[in-house]
Amino acid sequence: MKNSAREQNVAILRVSYVRYELCKLFLSPSQPFLHHLLKLF
């Protein structure tokens, strides 16, 4: 059971890391296209 719990933690970490990377992409000033998209919403 301990192993599956660890795998679950790794999956959660991976998801939060991907989310963090996406946020960095969206907030990066070197991405004018994404900024334009954000302004539309």
N, C-alpha and C positions, 0 to 999 in steps of 0.2 A: 504493500500500500504506500509505503514511503516513496518508492520510485515514481509512482503515478502522480503523487502530490508534487514531487520535484519537477516532473515534466509539465504539469499544469503551471507551476511558477515560471518555468522557462517560456512557455507559450504566452503568458501574461506579460512578461518582460519584453518579449519580442513585439507584441502588439503595441505596447506603450512606446517602445523605441521607434517603431514605424510611425506612430502618431506624432512623436516628437520630431522626426525627420520631416514629416509632411508639414508640420507647423513651421519649422525652420524654412522650408521651401516657400510657403505662403507668405511668411513675414520678411523674406529676403528682399532687399531693395534692388537686387540685381535681376529680379524677375518681373519686369514691367507688365508682361502679359498677365501674370497671376494677379498683380495689383489692379490691373484694368478689370479683370473678372470680379475681384472683390468689390470694386466700386459699383459694379452693376447690381450687386445684391444688397 
